[in-house]
Each structure stands twice: as structure tokens, then as C-alpha cells.
Amino acid sequence: MENASDPADRGAAFDRDPGDGIQATSRAPITFRYYDFVMAAFVAILLLSNIIGAAKLTFVEVSFWPSGWWPAPDGVFIYGAGILFFPLGYVIGDILTEIYGFARARRVIWTGFAAMLFLAFMSYVVVSLPAFDGWACGASGFDGQGPLTSTTDPDGPTGSICQQTYESVFGSTWRIVLASITAFWAGEFVNSYVMAKMKVWAQGRALWTRTIGSTVVGQGVDSLIFYPVAFLGIWTTEAVITVMITNWLLKVIWEAALTPVTYLVVGKLKKAEGVDLFDTDTDFSPFSGKETKSAG
């Protein structure tokens, strides 16, 4: 890595404490100590939140919510269970951009994008395979009188009801798959771009403003793409708008609540890596393989 005194290193000007062991720079080192671990955590949370959380709707009752007020006239907020953990991907995305810069965050986003494509392909293939008649699963267990059978074929084998249950969890329509992958890609890149730009504008100060601010915009783009693409025409327009805004608001609140954790992780990683990257000369194109803008 080039010396912080290098006049071409514009990020060095943001080093407020030269004696803290963390070098402010716009020139990333060739290797990092923990980058691979953060990438693995990002992709794992992304895939698990889509596999485990996406298929379940849950709710929370807010007793003090005024009766008749939108979006929960009866005080019951309905949301997808996945949002409890999916925003952790945005937290890690913020950490990636803050510690490792936009260029390396871009690599992680594309890795996650490829992983989601493979997840969609694998789910389609596995769900499409015919079910063995003797397949026994929890849904084909005993109801007190005997083994459960298929709802479409009461005399059919247990494998049929197992297949229906499996499809209800892992089978998604092409619209939901398209919406999920597209919304993730666009939302994460917007989140990382806003995070990187705000860091330079604030000269590295007030981390909370950019973690929350980037999430407001990034999750906004994610929600604006996902819900209309996935459900417009299937749900009523009012339902799409209500769920879209409710889920976006809950994600932002969740991100804000995790701010102390973000501060803790960012502080420790900056110490461990010994650098504080500023994207002063970064090529921000999502499709670029270069870290810096072309000269001229």
C-alpha cells in the first residue's frame, strides 16, 4: 500500500488520528485479513434469509397503535419473517463498504447474485423432480387415526402430500424469483454507493448517518422493485403498497437498532485491518472490474 504521505492518495487527508494504527487511504492493500470471512457471512445470510424466511408471513400486535390508522387499522402489522434476518445482509454490506471499499463490496454483491441464481436454479430442478411414492415426511405423519394422505388424492401415497409441502416452501413463481434477484442486485449496489459517497462527504465522521441513510435508500429501491414485480396484479394495489411500506419501515428500524453492533464490528475490523478506506477515486460502475476511475 502506498504511503499516506503520497499526495496522490486523497484519502490520507481524512486521517484524524495518525497515531491510532489505522491509516486513512484511498489505496487498498493487496490483501486483507478478514475480507473472506465477511464475504462468507454476507452470502450465507443472504441465502438463508431467502430459503428460511421468505416463505412465511407473520405478524406483531402493537397495542398502542391508534385504531383505524394506516397501515394497520387493527394494530396488527403483517410482515415477511425473512426481514428479521435479511437486513443483516445490509448491515454486512455497510461494513464491507466502510472497511473494504466499494470495489470489494461490488465483488461480494456479484458473488451473492451468482449464489442466488444458483439457488433459484437448484430449487427449480429439485422441486420439479418426481416424488417417490414411499417418501415419508412430517406432513405424512399420523393424525391419530392413521397416516395422512394427499389432499388431491385421498387414496394416494404419502409421497404426494410431502411433495405439496415441499413445493409450498421451496417452490417459487418466476415472478418472485425475478423480483428477489433483481431487487437484491439493485438495492445492494445503491446501498453501497450511497454508503461510500456519504463517507467521503462526511470525511469519515458520523458513521450512523451513512449506515442508516444508505439503508433508507437501498432498502427503498429493494422494496420498490420486489413487491410490485412479485405481487402486483396478484394482490390488490393497496395491499402491495401497504406491505411494501411496512416492510421497508421495519427494515430501516431494524437497521437503526443494530447501529451499536455496526459500530462495534467496524471499530474492531478497522483496527485489525489497519486501514480506513475512502472511495475518492473509485470506479462506481456495477459492471467494472477496475478499482479506480480511468485517467482523463
Buried (B, 14 or more C-beta within 10 A) or exposed (E): EEEBEEEEBBBBBBBEEEEEEBBBBBBBBEEBEBBEEBBEBBBBBBBBBBBEBBBEEEEEEEEEBEEEEEBBEEBEBBBBBBBBBBBBBBBBBBBBBBBBBBBBBBBBBBBBBEBBEEBBEEBBEEBEEEBEEEBEBEBBEEEEEEEBBBEEEEEEBBBBBBBBBBBEBBBBEEBBBBBBBBBBBBBBBBBBBBBBBBBBEBBBEEBEEBBBBBBBBBBBBBBBBBBBBBBBEEBEEEBBBBBBBBBBBBBBEBBBEBBEEBEEBBEEBBEBBBBBBBBBBBBBEBEBEEBBEEEE
